[in-house]
Amino acid sequence: MESGTLVNADLCAVALGVPKTTIYKMVKRGTLIAYRVGEKSRGLRFDIAECRAALRRQTTQSQEEVRR
C-alpha cells in the first residue's frame, strides 16, 4: 500500500497486526487520526503511514512507563 492511501479499520488493523478495537481506542484517545468519509460521514478511513507512526509512539510511550 502507498503512503497516503486511506483504508478502513479492518485493513488498518491487519496491516499493523493489532485488533480492530485497538484502532478505535486510539482514535478515541486522540492518538490516531481518522478521516470521515461517505454520506453523513459514517465511515472512518485511516492513513497506513499515520497508523504506523501512532503505533510506534504508543509503543515507545508504554516502554518508557515500564522503565519508571
C-alpha positions, 0 to 999 in steps of 0.5 A: 500500500502507498503512503497516503492511501486511506483504508478502513479499520479492518485493513488498518488493523491487519496491516499493523497486526493489532485488533480492530478495537485497538484502532478505535481506542486510539482514535478515541484517545486522540492518538490516531487520526481518522478521516470521515468519509461517505454520506453523513460521514459514517465511515472512518478511513485511516492513513497506513503511514499515520497508523504506523507512526501512532503505533510506534509512539504508543509503543515507545510511550508504554516502554518508557512507563515500564522503565519508571 
